[in-house]
Amino acid sequence: MILDDRMQNTAIEAKDVRISYKLMRTFSIQRNLLKRDAGTAEEFEAVKGVSFTINRGEILGIVGKNGSGKSTLLRAIAGVFSPNVGYIDLKGNSVSLLSLGVGFKDTLTGRNNIYLSGMLLGFSEQEIRRQEEEIIKFAELGKFIDMPVKTYSSGMYSKLAFSITSNLETDIMLVDEVLSVGDEHFQKKSMDKMESLIKDKDRTVIIVSHSIDTLKDLCDRVLWLDDGVVREIGKPEVVLENYRNHGLQLMTEGK
């Protein structure tokens, strides 16, 4: 995909982003009650000084092995939590995160979660109502739309999540490993929908995926995260080939 006149204005700026978690060691309840040992917190740094800029209308892919910080970074961009150090500036753009396990209340029905998710994205009830039937139709859940989402399979969950995010369109879309979920028919429909969405020159998209073919087909650039740091960012065909070769090398070395 060739960069064009979409690449004019900055949509996202990340500067020296560092994100850490506190890991609690196990400890004896009895000792804790006696205040002899309250446990110790160990810190794990998932994202280590990441900086990048994304222009309005750009499609950026993020690739990396499991545990490299991809989803953590995406959630920080979405505002699920704030970086410990550094900053992420969305330049006033609205943002939506499409990720399994994020955004739904399990005890509510699929229909109710449409409204909950939409309002969390900043849409009014009237705006959501205008899109409700299209969201339900695209999700293909039938009678399950009026059942609690805790009864859904992962495929049904992802169908509803994708349908909400793709039909309630925000300036920035963050997609975390959901294009490959569901049956073959829905995967193709999702890919077609994603391709139609990113043709909008004003919409910025970040896609986290292990699928090299998906990233190569959809993205203008790819960012390779390796153990929380940016290993490389650039043209998809170059970065993805280097990432693939690195993985093959690790397999050869037995790591």
C-alpha positions in Angstrom: 0.0 0.0 0.0 1.5 3.4 -1.1 1.4 6.4 1.2 -0.6 9.2 -0.3 -2.1 12.6 0.5 -3.8 11.1 3.6 -0.5 11.5 5.4 -0.8 15.2 6.3 -1.8 15.7 9.9 -0.7 13.9 13.0 -3.4 11.7 14.6 -1.4 10.0 17.4 1.9 11.0 19.0 3.5 8.7 21.5 6.7 9.8 23.3 8.9 7.7 25.5 5.9 5.6 26.7 6.7 3.3 29.6 4.1 1.0 31.2 4.7 -1.2 34.2 2.7 -3.7 36.2 2.9 -4.6 39.9 3.3 -8.3 40.4 2.4 -9.5 43.9 4.2 -12.5 45.2 2.3 -15.1 47.1 2.4 -15.0 50.8 1.0 -16.6 53.9 -2.4 -15.3 55.0 -1.5 -16.1 58.6 1.7 -14.2 58.4 -0.1 -11.3 56.7 -2.6 -11.1 59.5 0.2 -11.1 62.0 1.9 -8.4 59.9 5.0 -10.4 59.8 5.0 -10.4 56.0 2.7 -8.2 53.9 4.1 -9.6 50.7 6.3 -7.8 48.2 5.4 -6.2 45.0 7.6 -6.9 42.0 7.5 -4.5 39.0 7.3 -5.7 35.4 7.9 -3.2 32.6 5.8 -4.3 29.6 6.4 -1.2 27.4 9.9 0.4 27.5 10.3 3.9 26.1 8.2 3.5 23.0 7.9 6.6 20.7 6.2 6.9 17.3 3.9 9.2 15.3 0.9 8.2 13.2 -0.6 10.5 10.6 -4.3 11.0 10.1 -5.6 8.3 7.7 -2.6 6.0 8.2 -3.0 2.3 8.8 -0.3 1.1 11.2 0.3 -2.6 12.0 1.9 -3.8 15.2 3.6 -7.2 15.2 5.6 -9.0 17.8 5.7 -12.3 19.8 3.3 -13.0 22.6 4.3 -10.9 25.7 6.0 -8.2 23.6 3.7 -5.4 24.8 1.4 -5.1 21.8 -2.0 -5.2 23.6 -0.7 -3.2 26.5 0.3 -0.4 24.2 -3.0 -0.6 22.4 -4.9 -0.3 25.6 -2.9 2.7 26.6 -3.7 4.4 23.3 -7.4 3.6 24.0 -7.2 5.3 27.4 -7.9 2.1 29.3 -4.9 3.1 31.5 -2.2 5.8 31.5 1.5 5.3 30.9 3.7 5.4 33.9 6.2 7.6 32.0 5.8 9.5 28.8 2.6 10.5 27.0 0.2 9.6 24.3 -1.5 12.5 22.5 -4.6 11.7 20.3 -4.8 15.3 19.1 -8.5 15.5 20.1 -9.5 12.4 18.0 -12.2 10.0 19.1 -10.9 6.4 19.6 -12.4 2.9 19.8 -10.8 -0.3 20.8 -11.9 -3.6 19.2 -10.5 -6.4 21.5 -11.9 -9.6 23.0 -12.6 -9.2 26.7 -12.8 -5.4 26.6 -15.9 -3.2 26.9 -18.8 -5.6 27.5 -20.7 -6.2 30.7 -21.3 -9.9 30.9 -24.7 -9.7 32.6 -26.3 -7.4 30.0 -27.7 -8.6 26.7 -26.0 -8.1 23.4 -28.5 -5.4 22.6 -27.9 -3.5 25.9 -24.2 -3.8 25.3 -24.6 -2.0 22.0 -25.9 1.0 23.8 -23.3 0.7 26.7 -20.4 0.5 24.3 -21.7 3.2 22.1 -22.1 5.6 25.0 -18.7 4.8 26.3 -17.4 5.8 22.8 -19.1 9.1 23.1 -22.2 8.5 21.0 -25.7 9.7 22.0 -28.5 7.3 22.5 -30.2 8.7 19.4 -27.0 8.1 17.3 -26.8 4.5 18.5 -30.4 3.9 17.8 -29.9 4.9 14.2 -27.2 2.3 13.8 -28.7 -0.4 16.0 -30.4 -2.6 13.3 -27.3 -2.4 11.1 -25.1 -3.5 14.0 -27.4 -6.4 14.8 -27.7 -7.5 11.2 -23.9 -7.4 10.7 -23.3 -9.4 13.9 -25.5 -12.3 12.7 -26.4 -13.4 16.3 -30.1 -14.0 15.8 -32.0 -14.5 19.1 -28.8 -14.3 21.0 -28.7 -10.5 20.7 -31.2 -10.5 23.5 -29.3 -12.9 25.7 -26.6 -12.0 28.2 -23.1 -11.9 26.6 -21.8 -14.3 29.3 -23.6 -17.0 27.3 -21.7 -16.1 24.1 -18.9 -18.1 22.6 -15.7 -16.2 21.8 -16.8 -16.1 18.1 -20.1 -14.6 19.0 -18.5 -12.1 21.3 -16.0 -11.0 18.6 -18.8 -10.7 16.0 -20.7 -8.3 18.2 -17.6 -6.3 19.2 -16.5 -5.9 15.6 -20.0 -4.9 14.5 -20.3 -2.2 17.1 -16.9 -0.7 16.5 -17.1 -0.9 12.7 -20.6 0.7 12.5 -20.1 3.3 15.2 -17.2 4.9 13.4 -14.6 6.9 15.4 -11.6 8.9 14.1 -9.2 6.2 15.3 -9.9 2.5 15.3 -7.7 0.1 17.3 -8.0 -3.5 16.3 -6.5 -6.2 18.6 -6.4 -9.7 17.1 -10.0 -10.1 16.1 -10.1 -10.2 12.3 -9.2 -14.0 12.5 -11.9 -14.9 15.0 -15.2 -16.5 13.9 -16.1 -18.7 10.9 -14.6 -18.3 7.5 -17.7 -16.4 6.2 -17.5 -13.8 9.0 -13.7 -13.5 8.7 -14.2 -12.5 5.0 -17.0 -10.1 5.9 -14.9 -8.5 8.6 -12.0 -8.1 6.3 -14.2 -6.6 3.6 -15.7 -4.2 6.1 -12.2 -3.2 7.4 -11.0 -2.5 3.9 -14.0 -0.3 3.2 -13.4 1.6 6.5 -9.8 2.3 5.9 -10.5 3.8 2.5 -11.7 6.8 4.4 -8.8 9.2 4.1 -9.6 10.7 7.6 -9.7 7.4 9.6 -6.6 6.2 11.4 -6.3 2.5 12.2 -3.9 0.5 14.3 -4.0 -3.3 13.8 -2.3 -5.7 16.2 -2.1 -9.1 14.5 0.1 -12.2 14.2 -1.1 -12.6 10.6 1.7 -11.4 8.4 -0.5 -11.5 5.3 -3.2 -9.3 6.9 -0.7 -6.7 8.0 1.0 -6.7 4.6 -2.3 -6.3 2.7 -3.8 -3.6 4.9 -1.1 -1.5 6.4 0.9 1.5 5.3 3.6 0.9 7.9 4.4 -1.8 10.5 5.9 -1.4 14.0 7.7 -4.4 15.4 7.7 -4.6 19.2 10.2 -6.9 20.8 10.1 -7.3 24.6 8.5 -3.9 25.0 10.8 -1.9 22.7 10.5 -0.8 19.1 12.8 -3.1 17.1 11.9 -1.6 13.8 9.2 0.5 12.1 8.8 1.0 8.4 7.4 -0.5 5.2 5.4 -3.6 5.8 7.3 -5.8 3.3 10.6 -4.9 4.9 9.7 -5.1 8.6 7.6 -8.2 8.3 10.3 -10.1 6.4 12.8 -9.1 9.1 10.4 -10.2 11.8 9.8 -13.5 10.0 13.5 -14.2 9.6 14.1 -13.3 13.3 11.4 -15.9 14.3 13.0 -18.6 12.1 16.4 -17.8 13.6 15.0 -18.2 17.2 13.4 -21.5 16.2 16.7 -22.7 14.7 18.5 -21.8 18.0 15.8 -23.5 20.0 14.8 -20.4 21.9 
